[in-house]
């Protein structure tokens, strides 16, 4: 039994939506893990990388599984965005376990509703914005926003269908793509909106609509935190670094290298917003930009969950994944994550990306991955495409690149972290056939 752990009178049954081996490993790293039964609720295929999500089927399948369980349902946690983040509050309410309310969650997840609420309590930290119908041919003329700006659906994730609009040609390209694919989330998100009473300003803005926002920028980061019985706590800040294209992420690095005074100001902004929307008894993460030239802080978006991307970073640096935060909250307990008790001084989730469509002819094999993990202790590698797969057919990619591999690496310093990443890239070889991709276009 780990030092400081406490035996339980009965193991608590904590259900985890879409639980897989990676996240089970992170859950097993938390303190008092021996006191919990972590049980899978729904298969990953039910809630990940689907062309359409049937919300009523997902809820009914989850209910049936929970009702059939022979013991008590003590807690329910998740780390997945839509449709999980917005269905879990419904299940938690029905089974009497702690969670933020669905309305508070939607005030984070509905991008336009969230901006309206932010405008009421932190207006100085958000850009100009407007909702629009992507099927309205006059939408651009009615936006009242100057180029450049960003557009994205009211609900998406991983920058899916997000586009930077610099001119009318960019707009035409973005609208074509959005019209072709926005229906993927439209019906399912609208179904979730039907569970709450929407204010008049949002009632006609559903999953088939988009939001346009003025450009914001600077050094980007994400604050991970939670609210427990009305008390907001931020326990870590992760830097988000982008590729030269300015859109795709190159890595998420922890701990943040932003000035402490800036991080404290961000936390005050988080506290104001969460109190305003009544968010309670759940984890969250909030994405920010800090413009060092003007000292301006911009809030990008709020997510009503822990970030799966950051789980291994907290385990490497602090000694336990922030799955511990989600677990404690699901049981009604106030969380306390260990601090700087991990094996490494810093850690990052790195992406290996491609920027042109191609058919993958070779990916790193098990021997290649094993060599990386031997040479760079503690490293985890996930290869995304399969041989023979066309990159443009990968699910849930951003609009400007394709993810080839993801790596979680720890080190004793940022410079060592960079060297370890470069060595890992050398050892992971991909091969492509761009001509074959062009023929299939």
N, C-alpha and C positions, 0 to 999 in steps of 0.2 A: 504493500500500500504506500502511496506517495506521501512524503513528508507534508504535514498540514492537512491531510485528507481526513474525512470523518465518515465512519461506517454508517450506513442508513439502516433504519429498521426494516424497510422494504425498498427494493429497487424501484425507482420511478420509471414509468413507461413514457418515453418521449418519442413521439412520432415525427419523422423527418420526411418531408415531401420530396420524392424523387431521389432518395438516398442512393449514392454510388460509393464505390470503394475509396475514391480519393477523399470524399467528405467524411466517410466513416473513419478514415485514418486521422483526420483533423479532430473529429469528435473524441476519439480515443486519446488525444493528447491533452485534453482538458483535465483540470484537477477534479478529483472525486468521480472520474469517469466510471469507476467500478460500481458506483451507486445508481447507474442509469442503465436501462435497456433502451438502446437506440433502435427503433423499429421503422422499417420503410413503409411509407404511405404513398401509394401509387408508384407505378414504374416510371423511370425517366422518359420512356417513350410516350407516356400520357401527357407530359407537360413540357417537353423540349423538342425543338426543331420539327414542328408539325406545320403543315400548310394551313390547317384550320384547327381551332380549339373549340370544342363543344363544351361550354361552361357547365350546362346542366348535367351532361354525362360525367364530367370530371367531378363535380360535387356529389353526384349520386354514387359514383364508384368509391369515392373517399368515405362518404357516410357509411356505406355498406361494410367497408373494411373496418372502420372504427367500431361500428355496432357489433360486428362479428367477433371482435377481440374479446377474449375471456376475462381480461383484467380491466382495471380502471385506466382511463385515458388521462394521464397526468399533465402532459404538455404537448404542444405541437409547434414545430419550428420549420424554418425554410431559409433558403439562400438564393432562390431563383426568382427572376423578374417575372413579368407577365407570362402566363396567366396565374402563377402561383401566388405572387405577392398580394393579389387582389381577391383570391378565393380563400386564402387561409383565414382572414378575419371573419368570414362567414361561418366557416367550420368551427373556429374557436368560440364564437358566440353560441352556436348550437350545442357545443359539448361542454360549455362552462369553464373554459381554460383562458388564462390571460392573453390579451392581444390588444393592439390599437383597434379603434373602431373602423369599420369599412369606410365611413365618410371621411375620417381623418386620413386614411391611406389614399383615398382617391384625390384628396386635396394635395397630395404629393405626386401621384402617378398620372393624373390627367394634366398634361402640360399647360393647357390654357387656364384651367381652374386654379392650378397651383400659382401661376403668374398673377392672377387676379387677387388671390389671398396675399401673396408677397407684396403686391402693390399697396395693400392696405396697412401693412405693418413694417416693411423694410423697403420703401420705394426707391431710396437712394442707392440700392445695391442690385437693381435689375435693369435690363435694357428695355428699350421700346419694343412693343410686341403687338401682334394682331392675329386673330384667327381668320382662316379663309377656307373656302370650299375648293379643293383642287380640280373639281369638274366645272367650276365657274370660269368661263373664258375671259371674264372681266376682272378676275381676282387681282391680278397684278396692278391694274389701274386703281383699285380701291384700297390697297394696302396702306398707302400713305407712309411708306418707308423708302428711304433712299438706298441705292446700291452702295456697298455690298451688304447682304444680310444672309441669315441662315433660314432654311425651311426644314420642317420635320413633321411627321404625323403627331396628332394629339397623344397617341400611345404607340411607342415602339421601344426598342432597346438596342444596345450595342451599336448605336449610330445608324441603325437600319433605316434606309430611306431618308437620311439626313444629307442635305446638300447646301454648299455655299453658293450663293447667287451673286455674281459680280455684274451680270448684264442680262439682257433679254434672252440671249442664246442659252446661258446657264439655266434660266427660268424654264425655257421650253424643254430642255433635256430633263430637268428635275420633274416637271409636271408629267411628262411622258412616263417616267419610271414610277412615280407615285400613283398615277392612275392605273397602271398595270398591276400594282402589287398591294395597294393600301387595303384592299378588301380582306387580306389575310387576317387582320386583327379587328376589322370594323365590327362585324356582327358579334363577336365574343366580348369585345370591350363594351359595346352598347348593352349587351345583356347584363354585365356587371353594373353598369350605371343605373339600370332599372331597379336595383335593390335599394337605392337611396332616393331621397327627395332632393332633386337638383335645384339650385337657385336659378332664377330667370335668366341671368347672364350666361349660364352654362347649358341650360336645358336643350338648346338646339345645336350644341357643339359636341358631336360624338366622335366615335372611332373612325368615321370617314372624313373627318376634317383635319386640317393642319394648322400649325402655328408658324408665323414668321417672326424672327427676332433680330434686332440690331446686333452688330458684331460686338463682342466683348473679348478681351484677351489678357494676356500676361502669363505669369507662372501659375500652372494649374495644380490643384491638389484636391484630395477628398478627406473630409473629416468623418471618422467613424464614431458613433455614439449611441446612446439609448436614453429613453425616458422611463423612469420608474416612480410611480405614484406622484407624478407631476414634476419630479426633479430631473433636469436635463444634465447629462454628463457626456462630454467628449473625451475619449480615452486614447485616441491616436490620429495622426494626420499622415497621409500617404501622398507623396508627390506623383503627379501624372505627367510624364514626359512624352512629347509627340515626335513623330518622324518629320523629316524636312518638308513634307507636303502640308504640314500644319493641321492635318485632320486625323490621321491614324495614330494610335498610341504606339510608342516604342517600348515603354515599360512603366510599371508602377513601382515606386521605390519607397521603402520605409526604413528608418523614420524620416520625416520631412526635413528638408534643409531650409525651409522658410523661417524668417525671423520669428521668435517667440511672440513678440508684440502683435504681429500680423495674425498668427494662429489664434491668439486670445480674442482679437477683434472678430474673427470668423465665428468663434464659439458664441460670442454675445449675440451675433446675428442669428445663429441657429436657435438659441434660447428664445429669442423673440418670436421667431416663426413657429416653432413647435408649440409654444404656449398659445399663440394666436389660433392655431387650427385645432387645438385640443388633442394633440397626439400624445399617447401615454401607453406605458406598459409594453414597449416594443423597441427593437433596435432600429437604427437608420444610418444612412450615409449621405453626406451633402457635398456636392462638387462646387468648387470655387475657382475663380481666377483672382490673382493679385497683380495689378499693374504697378510695377516698382517705380515707374517714372512719375505717376500721379498719386501713388499710394492709395489708389481706388481698389476696393474689394467688390467683385461681382459674384452673385450667386448664379450658378448655372442650372442645377437641378437637385431635387431631393428624392432619394430612393428609400422606400419603407422596408428595409431589410439590411442584414449584413452583406458585405460584398464577398462573394465566393472567391474573387480574384485575390483578396487580401488575406484570406485565411492562413495560408502557409507563411506569409510574411510575419504575422503576429506570432505564430508558433516558433519561427526561426529566431526572432529578436526578443520577444517577451517571454517565451516559454510555454505558451498555450495559444491555440487558435481562438479567435473571437467567437467561434461557435459556443464557447463557454458563456458569453454574454447572452446569446439567444436562448441557450438552455436554461440559465438562471431565470431569465424573464418569463419564459414559458411556464415556470413553476411558481411564479409570483414572488421570486426572491430578488433582492437587490444585487446586481452583479459586481464583481471586483476582479478585474483581469490582472494577472501578474505583470510586473514591469521590469524589463531588461534582464530577465532571468533565462533568456534563450542562449543557444549555442553561438549565435552570430551578432555582430554589432549592427549590421544592416542587411537588407535583403531586397530582392526585386522580382517581380514577375515580368519576364521579357517576352517579346513577340519577334518571331522571324516572319517577314512578310514578303509577298510578291506584289508587283504593281501592274502586271499585264496578264491578261487571260492566257491560259495554256492548259494542256493536258498533262497531268503528272505521270511521268513514266517510272520514277524511282523515288522512294522515301527512305529515310534512315530505318534500318532494321533493329531488331532487339540487341544485336551485338554492338551496334553504334551507340544506342542509348545506354547500354550497360557501361561502355567505355567512358561516356560523359559522366555518369554517376560515380564511377570509380575515381576518375581523375579530379572531379570536383565534388567532394563529399557533401551530402545533403541536398544535392540537386535533384529536381523532379522534372521530367520531360514528357510532354504530350504532343504527339504528332497529329495534325488535324486531317489532311487529305489522305485518300487511299490511292494506290497506283491505278492508273486508268481513269481517274476522276478529273473532270474539267473544273478549274478553279471557280469559274462563274456559277457553278452549280452548288457550291458550298452554301450552307444555310447561315443566316444571321451574320453576314459580313457587313462592314461599313461600306460606304459608297465609293471608296477610293483605293482599296487594297484588299488582299486576300491573306488570311492567316495560315501560315504553313506549320508553325510549331509554337508552343508555349513552354517556357522554362521558368521554374522557381529556383533562384540561386541565392545563397547566403555568403557573406564575406566579413572580413574584419575591418574593411574600410571601403568607401565608395570607389577608390581607384582599383583595389583588388576585385571588387564586384565587376567593374567594367572589363578587366582582364579576363576574368572567369567567363564572362558572357562571350567575349571574342573567341576564346578557346572553344567553347561549346559550339559556336557557329561553325568553326573550322571542322569539327568532328561530325556535324550533321549535314550530310550531303543530299540534296534534292536534284532531280533531273526532270526536264520538261520538253514537251514538243509543242511549240507555238504554232507551227504550220498546221498540225492536226486540229488545234483549237480553231484556227481561222477557217478551215474547211467546214467545221461543224457549226459556224456562226450563221 
